[in-house]
Amino acid sequence: MSVALEHVWNAIDPIRLRQTLMEMIDIYSPSGKEEDIQLYLEERLVATGIPVRRQIVEGERYNLITTMGQGEPSLYFVGHVDTVTAWDIDKYTAVEEWGVVRGLGSADMKGGCAAMVEAWLALATLAEEQRPTLGLLLVVGEEENGDGSSRFLAEQCPDWAIIGEPTSLRPAFNHYGYMEIALVTLGRRIHSSLPELGHNAIESMLRVLLQIERSPLFAQQPSKLVYSIREMSSSRAGFVVPDRCDTWIDLHLSPDVQPATVRAELEQTLTHARQTIKGLSLEARFDFESGGYELPLNNPLMVALEDIFPRLNLPLQFVPFRSHSDGNLFYQAGSKPLILGPGSLETAHTSEEQTSLTEVEAAARIYAALALACPHTDHHQEPVR
């Protein structure tokens, strides 16, 4: 172990880290309302004496950016501070029991952010000439449209990014793509006792969804394409046959499945549905699509991980990241993102969301070691526009 790494690992403070995590969770920060948590984190970071910059995204919303070392960093720690909306506004706060921390954002991804901040604070205790050339980016808006990362990438694009999404500390160089489809069926409203005189938009939607599910597109291995009906709603007024039904579908695609191919096949299925379902009035929108990626494993982060994980007595196991994240945006802009963080997707966005203090502390040690181990150059890519 190098002298610098030993110094930094000794500087990581589990008590301070726990406090940061618990206080971050206690600050309600759904997408669009991130100012309070950014003020909290800004105060934490300014204490190091290293300048922190606010990057305005819109209105009162801003990213936090800070850098150390010489020159422009080719490696950034990246974390999003926003969460989904609370499932229960009275029960989103942090609760710890036997080292397990529960609460909104504990896994996605305030655990990762707290670990990155702790790693940063520990690295800042090095003499200036010993500090790695490194950036820390805390963004808003990831849970909605990624506007925080998009704003950053419009200005610069680092060679590498480590994004602290929950992977149970299993590195993900392989990232799924994502598509979001909105469907609307229209019908004719009538009193519910006379359904034969109306047209039920929900029944039409169910028939459309059955045709989608039976499409050859979904005959391939489930690991290639993950299909999820995320939300469905209909007109609620009165004791009537509904005249509108809205459905949102999520598709997660393995890196070798192209969104354009999936869209073309789905459009054919929807055309067939219009031709075969009696009285169908269907609107379809492909609201978002982003391809996945798979980074080669012969890279400097991989070399560093092979040294770091045995030191922490952790198994080095690789997984694909099956959700959408800002990693897709960084890759499209020309960066190489590694997804690696405490907590797991299994509990994220649920009332059982949780992470462990042990994993969060290990994440802080991994991040710090990666920052010290990886070579940094002044080579800097222009963003792809």
Sequence and secondary structure as in RCSB ss.txt:
>XXXX:A:sequence
MSVALEHVWNAIDPIRLRQTLMEMIDIYSPSGKEEDIQLYLEERLVATGIPVRRQIVEGERYNLITTMGQGEPSL
YFVGHVDTVTAWDIDKYTAVEEWGVVRGLGSADMKGGCAAMVEAWLALATLAEEQRPTLGLLLVVGEEENGDGSS
RFLAEQCPDWAIIGEPTSLRPAFNHYGYMEIALVTLGRRIHSSLPELGHNAIESMLRVLLQIERSPLFAQQPSKL
VYSIREMSSSRAGFVVPDRCDTWIDLHLSPDVQPATVRAELEQTLTHARQTIKGLSLEARFDFESGGYELPLNNP
LMVALEDIFPRLNLPLQFVPFRSHSDGNLFYQAGSKPLILGPGSLETAHTSEEQTSLTEVEAAARIYAALALACP
HTDHHQEPVR
>XXXX:A:secstr
  HHHHHHHHH  HHHHHHHHHHHHHS  BTT  HHHHHHHHHHHHTTTS  EEEEEETTEEEEEEEESSSS SE
EEEEE  B   SSTTS S EEETTEEESTTIIIIIHHHHHHHHHHHHHTTS GGGS  EEEEEES TTTT HHHH
HHHTT B SEEEE   STT  B EE EEEEEEEEEE B EETT GGGSB HHHHHHHHHHHHHTSGGGGS TTTE
EEEEEEEEE  SSSEE SEEEEEEEEEE TTS HHHHHHHHHHHHHHHHHHSTT EEEEEEEEEE  EE  S SH
HHHHHHHHHHHTT      EE S  HHHHHHHHT EEEE  SS TTTTTSTT EEEHHHHHHHHHHHHHHHHHS 
  S  B    
